Amino acid sequence: MTARSDPIAYPPRGMSRDEVARYVGVGTTKFDEMVADGRMPSPRKSTGG
């Protein structure tokens, strides 16, 4: 039996800056540049829960 990926799966949440940079395939400096110029969204604080 082969494993199938879930077509409704959501991208990871609650990742650190380092984890996000690695996830999108760039270094942290490039990731910071991308956030600063609007190519990536700004971080958001979790509301808990």
VEXVO-415375 format. One record per residue (C-alpha): residue in one letter; residue number from 1; x, y, z. Coordinates in nm, 4 decimals. Layout:
[A NUM [X Y Z]]
...
//
This chain:
[M 1 [0.0000 0.0000 0.0000]]
[T 2 [0.1363 0.3455 -0.0871]]
[A 3 [0.0926 0.6534 0.1284]]
[R 4 [-0.1074 0.9386 -0.0187]]
[S 5 [-0.0750 1.3014 0.0766]]
[D 6 [-0.3823 1.4823 0.1991]]
[P 7 [-0.5024 1.7195 -0.0787]]
[I 8 [-0.6660 1.9413 0.1839]]
[A 9 [-0.3573 1.9632 0.4070]]
[Y 10 [-0.2638 2.3070 0.5347]]
[P 11 [0.0872 2.4543 0.5303]]
[P 12 [0.2752 2.4433 0.8625]]
[R 13 [0.1866 2.7017 1.1268]]
[G 14 [0.3709 2.8425 1.4260]]
[M 15 [0.7158 2.8205 1.2705]]
[S 16 [1.0185 3.0178 1.3848]]
[R 17 [1.1943 3.2659 1.1574]]
[D 18 [1.4735 3.0149 1.0926]]
[E 19 [1.2238 2.7380 1.0142]]
[V 20 [1.0267 2.9572 0.7739]]
[A 21 [1.3397 3.0678 0.5898]]
[R 22 [1.4466 2.7047 0.5512]]
[Y 23 [1.0916 2.6056 0.4442]]
[V 24 [1.0863 2.8605 0.1605]]
[G 25 [1.4453 2.7824 0.0633]]
[V 26 [1.6282 3.1028 0.1547]]
[G 27 [1.8634 3.2196 0.4294]]
[T 28 [1.7407 3.4265 0.7221]]
[T 29 [1.8937 3.7480 0.5840]]
[K 30 [1.7112 3.7054 0.2509]]
[F 31 [1.3924 3.6144 0.4368]]
[D 32 [1.4186 3.9362 0.6432]]
[E 33 [1.4641 4.1347 0.3189]]
[M 34 [1.1572 3.9673 0.1721]]
[V 35 [0.9475 4.0579 0.4771]]
[A 36 [1.0770 4.4170 0.4701]]
[D 37 [0.9894 4.4695 0.1033]]
[G 38 [0.6504 4.2950 0.1248]]
[R 39 [0.7283 3.9734 -0.0669]]
[M 40 [0.6568 3.7737 0.2497]]
[P 41 [0.3937 3.8529 0.5140]]
[S 42 [0.4932 4.0007 0.8478]]
[P 43 [0.4917 3.7683 1.1486]]
[R 44 [0.1802 3.7459 1.3612]]
[K 45 [0.1491 3.6632 1.7280]]
[S 46 [-0.0582 3.3661 1.8223]]
[T 47 [-0.3773 3.4414 2.0131]]
[G 48 [-0.3464 3.1111 2.1957]]
[G 49 [-0.5972 2.8440 2.2006]]
//
